[in-house]
Amino acid sequence: MDLNRAIQVAVRSGKVRMGFRNAARLLKTDSPKLVVISGNCPEDVRREVMYYCKLTDVPFIVYPGSSWDLGALCGRPHIISVLTILDPGDSDILKIIKRG
């Protein structure tokens, strides 16, 4: 199963939010299905997102690429350090979590 492909399909067909502020707000008020953190995400941001994920029992993945790579994968011309997936749509990204 390809993580890049799964993220692209989730962005196209599902419901996602990009950015740390959105992730922090959604983890406190909503229940996202998954949080994707870029490999070069600033340590303080990474720590806070992982903390909220553990508190709310939301799984997270550390994306192996940089925030530029994650932004390009999502079809955006800017960096994305944190991607919050509310609805995976047609993506099988949640199967990656259950397997891993």
C-alpha positions as CSV (number, residue, x, y, z in Angstrom):
1,M,0.0,0.0,0.0
2,D,1.4,3.4,-1.1
3,L,1.2,6.2,1.5
4,N,1.7,8.9,-1.1
5,R,-1.2,7.6,-3.2
6,A,-3.4,7.2,-0.2
7,I,-2.8,10.8,0.9
8,Q,-3.5,12.1,-2.6
9,V,-6.8,10.2,-2.8
10,A,-7.8,11.4,0.7
11,V,-7.1,15.0,-0.3
12,R,-9.0,14.7,-3.6
13,S,-12.0,12.6,-2.4
14,G,-12.2,13.1,1.4
15,K,-12.3,15.9,3.8
16,V,-9.0,17.2,5.1
17,R,-7.6,20.3,6.8
18,M,-4.1,21.6,6.5
19,G,-1.9,23.3,9.0
20,F,-1.0,23.1,12.7
21,R,-3.7,25.5,14.0
22,N,-6.4,23.5,12.3
23,A,-5.0,20.3,13.6
24,A,-4.8,21.6,17.2
25,R,-8.4,23.0,17.0
26,L,-9.8,19.9,15.5
27,L,-8.1,17.5,18.0
28,K,-9.6,19.6,20.8
29,T,-13.1,19.9,19.4
30,D,-13.7,17.2,16.8
31,S,-12.5,13.7,16.3
32,P,-10.3,13.4,13.2
33,K,-9.6,10.0,11.7
34,L,-5.9,10.6,11.3
35,V,-3.2,13.2,11.5
36,V,-0.2,13.2,9.1
37,I,2.9,15.1,10.4
38,S,5.7,15.9,8.0
39,G,9.2,14.5,8.6
40,N,10.8,17.9,9.2
41,C,7.9,19.4,11.2
42,P,9.3,21.7,14.0
43,E,9.9,19.7,17.2
44,D,7.6,21.9,19.3
45,V,4.7,21.5,16.8
46,R,5.3,17.8,16.5
47,R,5.3,17.3,20.2
48,E,2.1,19.3,20.7
49,V,0.2,17.5,17.9
50,M,1.4,14.0,19.1
51,Y,0.3,15.0,22.7
52,Y,-3.2,15.9,21.5
53,C,-3.4,12.7,19.4
54,K,-2.5,10.6,22.4
55,L,-5.1,12.4,24.6
56,T,-7.9,12.0,22.1
57,D,-6.8,8.5,20.9
58,V,-6.4,9.7,17.3
59,P,-3.7,7.8,15.2
60,F,-0.9,9.8,13.5
61,I,1.7,9.1,10.9
62,V,5.0,10.8,10.5
63,Y,5.3,11.3,6.8
64,P,8.9,10.4,5.6
65,G,9.2,13.5,3.3
66,S,9.6,17.1,4.1
67,S,6.8,19.7,4.5
68,W,7.5,20.8,1.0
69,D,7.0,17.2,-0.2
70,L,3.7,16.9,1.7
71,G,2.5,20.3,0.3
72,A,3.3,19.2,-3.3
73,L,1.6,15.8,-2.7
74,C,-1.6,17.7,-1.6
75,G,-1.3,19.9,-4.8
76,R,-0.4,23.0,-2.9
77,P,2.4,25.5,-3.7
78,H,3.4,25.8,0.0
79,I,4.6,23.8,2.9
80,I,2.2,21.7,4.9
81,S,3.6,20.5,8.3
82,V,0.4,18.9,9.5
83,L,-2.5,17.4,7.6
84,T,-5.6,16.4,9.4
85,I,-7.9,13.8,7.8
86,L,-11.5,14.2,8.9
87,D,-12.9,11.8,6.2
88,P,-10.6,9.6,4.1
89,G,-13.1,9.5,1.2
90,D,-12.1,6.8,-1.3
91,S,-8.6,6.5,0.3
92,D,-7.5,3.3,2.1
93,I,-5.1,5.4,4.3
94,L,-6.9,4.1,7.5
95,K,-5.9,0.5,6.6
96,I,-2.3,1.6,6.6
97,I,-2.8,2.7,10.2
98,K,-4.5,-0.5,11.3
99,R,-1.7,-2.5,9.7
100,G,1.1,-0.4,11.1
